[in-house]
Amino acid sequence: MGVSFGRARIADLAFHVFHRSLHPEWFSTRAHLRVSRGEWQADVRIIEGGHSIVFGSQSFRLTEVLAGPETLLPEPGLLYHSPIRNERSTTLRPGELLDYQACFEVERVDPEVFRHLCEEMTADSTLDGLFHQFGSSNRLAPRPISRIHVDARARGISIQAFHTFPDELAIVRSLSLYELLPRPSNT
C-alpha cells in the first residue's frame, strides 16, 4: 500500500455500503479497533482518505467505506453509493437482520475555526475510538486528522467519524448506526 501526503479532494470522495465483508487488504489501514458485544462484532479502521467499518453477526456482514479514488473497491455486493458533496442520509435493512442508518455532510469553515476544531479533536484523541494524523503537504496548515468515536451497545453500535481536509478548510462528518433487529420467535 502506498503512503500519501495530504488528502484527496472532498469532491473525489464517495460513501459506499456493501452487503458483505471486504478484506482489509483493500485498504491502506492507519488505525484499527475491533469491538464485540454478545451477538455482533465490528472492525473499525481509519484508512487512507477516510474509514471502513465491517459490522457482522453470525454469517451476516455489512461494510461501510468512506474513501477517495486511491482506494479501489469491488462492485459485487454494493448496496449504496454516494459522492460526498452535500448532506445525505440513508436507511437500509439488508436481509431484515439489521437496521442501518447513516448520514454524512461536509462543513466548510474559516481558517481560525478550522484550526480550533483540529486542536479539539487532537486533545480528545484519547477518548473511546480511533485517532490518526496524516502527513501534510503544507507545513503551515494543520495536519489532516481522522477521528472516530465508537459507542457500543448490546444490540449494535453507533460510530461518529470526523475527517479534516486542511487544503479545503473542511470537515467531513458521518454518523452510522447499526442495530440488530429482533429475531422472530419460533412458535
Secondary structure, DSSP 4 states (H G I P E B T S, - for coil): ----SS---GGG-EEEEESS---GGGS-EEEEEEEEETTEEEEEEEETTEEEEEEEETTEEEEEEEE-TTS----TTEEEEEESSS-EEEEE-GGGTEEEEEEEEEEE--HHHHHHHHHHHHHTTTSSEEEEE---S-TTSPPPEEEEEEEE-SSEEEEEEEEEEGGGTEEEEEEEEEEEPPPPP--
